[in-house]
């Protein structure tokens, strides 16, 4: 499939005015642009680098209901329906396939940890179910571990991250949205207390609504507008292999491994729960907010002082709208993977699946994940600034849920009745004293 990639310098000016400006061209931003374009809402999406080039194209590609926080489940069920329909809407195939996802267990007693989640999910009528030893080992074709069982969702699947964001952006453009790459948004101005104008490095855009979908950059942008959006970053890494014959289908993970078979016959392979976390100024700024998360996730977090520590310590913390910003200095963030984690993943997957003994790794990919204190996203208006909306903090769940997140944001912006309860995703939960209830990411 040929993909036309727009040059970051294709647009030398931005439109003078529009109704909505979206900041960020990752999977969430482009899905939001698509939903607004379908409604005929004049929309300009500004991306500081190129479409989908940070975490949106450098993730596992899983599209899953299994293991979701109960607050996300209605949104995810809708996302699955939208993934099915996206090829019809955009006229292209982002690679979505329902091939099943399995969490493998080494011992029968390990399956007990999933029982509370299964009980909580009963109202949704999911096809998730426990599988015994025989079926688990059929799903893990050729494995040497002889799994005792697992949790399996046949209707879950995957899409191709390197295709999806670009193709969805192209679809939004064909429906009327304007996509401007190589264009950092420095901030916005207000008139009468509400959003009136966005300031970009390529000019000003008059507008009534701004949607911040900036991924790991959202907290920094919002702070310069005197808005608190608590986020921290975790490093995710995965390997992309050439085709491997005779390997398992679909997606799966277990103790020390994770895999996804791609449509080209290769695999994405890595470790299920192992995330380097650099200690940065935001670690102290939002320490209190993240205490529940640290209690649940400390085993999966590998705290360190690294390159990102010094980058963020030295990074400009505030700026005027006529100044160059960090978004112009760091166009595309491509961190170095945690090679020790991927080295161990290589050992583990080769030991587990003899078919992978001669696997050829084309690329080791890594990306920073934007994580909220409760590990569910913020999809919400900012009550203190009418016209300002935030869609960020997807905590490693964003790729799969993005189509429905885009729909929810479009509904909030246009005043439609939301298709799901938007209250769990409200921005105000982090500033009004609400209890932070964290769902373990490493489920």
Order of alpha helices (4+ residues) and beta strands (2+ residues): beta-alpha-beta-beta-alpha-beta-alpha-beta-alpha-beta-beta-alpha-beta-beta-beta-beta-beta-alpha-beta-beta-beta-beta-beta-alpha-alpha-beta-alpha-alpha-alpha-beta-beta-beta-alpha
